Amino acid sequence: MPNDVRPGLLPDPQRQFVRPMFRALAISASGLSAQRMRMETIAGNIANAETTRGADGQPYKRRVVTMQSSGTPAGSAPMAPATGQLPFTMEPFGIKPFAVPAYTDNGAIEVPVLPTDDGRNGVAVSGVQEDQTEGPLVYDPSHPDANADGYVRYPNVRLTDELVDMMDARRVYEANATVFQSAKAMLRRSLDI
């Protein structure tokens, strides 16, 4: 087969995008991956809730996963709307504001559609940051990490907050799994048509 001829279903290595019919799968898969990372980080926080001295000699610092749109460059801030405009716009997706279907000269309807290679396919983990708040000081003179006054600095991990975050991450993970299964079932059903 010549190099310039490619079957329609094989991926093109020069183009890094998700085909429109697989976009729902890509979005929910990215959500599954991000929430898995969030649950692993929370589990690490819970496991280290009593670690008063790490490798650096300091108490463990709670870690938090930060996420952003997978099409947003790292470190960029969301754009603020200009005065007098709607709080959102479709321009980043290739659609002009207030784009409506229009009739062409031959009577056909021209409908604006989202581009297929915009790179916005869900969410991405932008990093894991340490929470810089101080943990509680507890009076325990018999503890090996107690200071001269008998106080020990514990990690800034509150188990109730971590468990609530874990339940939230689990529910979002389940929602993404449901979307993935539904999209997969629709694609499978479309093959039967």
N, C-alpha and C positions, 0 to 999 in steps of 0.2 A: 504494500500500500504506500503511495507517495506520502511525503512528509506534510504536504499542504492540505491533504484531505483527511478529515477526522470524522469518525462516526458521531452523530448528534448526541449520544448519551455519555460519551467518554469525557472526563474533565479536561479542560484546557489548562496546562500548567502555567501559562502566562497570565491567566485571569483568576483573581482571588475573590470570588463571590459565590453566593449561594443562589441557585436557580429559584425562581419564584415559587414553584410548587413545593420546594423543600424548605422554604423560609420559616414556616411555622415550626418545623422540626429543629432548625438551627437555633431559633430564638428560645424554644423551651429547653433544648440541650444546654445552651449557655447558662440559662437560669438554674438548671440542675447542677451544673459544674460549680457555679458561684455559691449556691447554697450548701453544697457539700463542703466547700472550702470554709464557709462560715461555720458549719457544724463542727468541723475538725478544730478550728481555732477556739471555739467555745469549749470543746472538750479539753483542750490544752489548758484553758483558763481554769476550769473546774479541777483538773488534776493538780494544778500548781497553786491552789487557793491557800495552802498552808506553807508554801516555800518562802522562808524568811531570808535565805541567802542563796543567790545564784552564783554563776561562774564569776560575775563581776563583784561579788560580795554584797550586792544590794538585794532587797526583796524583789520577788517576781512582779513584773508590771503586766497588767491586763492588756491583752491584744484585741484589736478590733479590725475586722475586714472592711475595706472601703471598696465600693463598686462604682462603675460608670458605664455609660452606653459604649458598646464595643466599637462604635464608629467615632467616638470622641477622642482626640489626642490626649495623652496623659498630661495632667497638670493644667488642662484648660478649664476655664470656668464657664458655666452656662451663660448664654447671652441674655441680657436683660432687654425686655421689650422697650421700644421707643415710646415716647408719650403719644397718646392718642391711637395706639395700635392695639390689636388683640394681644392677649398674653402669650399667644403662640402663633407660629407661622409654619406653613408647609414648605417654604422655600428651601430649607436644607435638604428636603427629600425630592427636589426637582419640580415641585408644583407651585405655581404662582398663587398668592392669596386670592381667594374667591374664585378659583378656577371652577368653571361649570362646564358640563357637556355643551358642545357647540355643533351646529349643523354645517356641513361642508357644502360646496357648490352642487354636488351631485345628490344631496339629500341624506347622505350617511351621517351618523352621529359620531363625533370625535370626542372620546372620553379620556381625560388625563389619567395616567397610571403611574404608579411608583416605579422608579428605575430598578433594574435587577441587580446592579452592581454598586450600590451605594455604600456597602460595607457596614451598614447598621443592622446587625443580626443579633440583637439581644444585649446581654450585659457581660461585662468583663470585670474581673477582680483587678483593681488598680493598685492594691497594696494591702499590707497588714501593718497597722500602726500600733504603737504602744500608747496606752492611756497614761498621761503624765500626772494624774492626780495622785496625791499621797494616800497610802493605806493607813489604817488605824494604828495608833500606839496603844499597846496593851501592857499592863503592869504584870510582869512575870519574871521576878529576879532569878529564878532557877533555870530559865531558858539559856542555852549556850550563846544565843545572839543578843542577849539583853545588854543595854548600854550601862553606863556607870550608875544611872538612877534606877535601874531595874526595869526599864521599858523596852519592849520589842516592837519593831516596825513590821507589821504584817502586810501582805500584798493587798492591792486595791481591788481585789476580786470579791464581789458580793454574790453568793450562791443564788439568791433569789433572782437577781437580775440576769445571771447567766442562764438559769433554767427558763425564764420567760423568753430570753433571746433564742434559746434552743427550741422551744415550742414554736416560736414564730418562724424560724428557719425551716423547721420540719414541715409546717403547714405550707410555706411557699414552695418547698421542694415537692410536696405532694401535689400542689396545684400545677406545677410545671410538668410533673410526670403524667397527670391527667390530660393536659393539653397535648403532650407528646403522643400519648396513646390514641387520643381522638384524631389527631392529624394523621397518624399512621393508618388508622382504620379508614379514614376518608380516602387516603391515597390508594389503599388496597381495594376499596370499593370502586374507585374510579378506573382501576384496571379491569374490573368485571363488566364495565359498560361497553 
